[in-house]
Amino acid sequence: MKFKRLSDDKLQIIISQDDLNLHALKKWELAPYNPQAQELFQEILEKANRDCGFEVHRDSQLMVEAYPISSESMIMTITKVSEGSLPFDSDQASESSDDALKENLAQYMDAIEDDLVTIYEFDSLEYVIETAHALDGFYQAESQVYKGRNGQYYLLFGDMGALDGRVLGHLLEYGNRTRYSRAYLSEHAHLIIADKAIEKLASV
């Protein structure tokens, strides 16, 4: 983790995939109810205090923002909010630092979930072409093909609901179903067929 103190009341943290690996965490496991995720964020507060002198008391009012900056890292900003700038009545019960972190963690996971797309991964272009022939006439919606850095091919469907069970079974015969974020695809693969991939490959 990389810490940068932006001001007396604001701290920025970059959390890498290696940081998550140390806690045996995947991005999709970063949920408020996950004890390992809670331990990670408690560690963030402790390291912020130790490394940057950024002290957060149990009753501190916090504004926490977190969002992915790439497929491998996320950025978090923690701001201590003064009483005069709080957007609620002073007699309202103050939110603990843990509660603030958990609430924002849920928002972060929503953002990650929204960016994930279902993808079928194939070992060769020939398998993608075989799949396109099998889907020809059954699937008319949008589709794309990406090529990964290690030679694998990714087939994306614009409308998964347009695929029936028979076609889905054929997809699993040739490829593996997985989920990636579009940010991951943009960094680790390049688009080779931008639209109507099924229709174009079925004609090959």
Summary of the structure (lengths in Angstrom):
residues: 204
radius of gyration: 22.2
end to end distance: 48.6
largest distance: 69.8
contacts: 563
relative contact order: 0.13
helix: 42%
strand: 28%
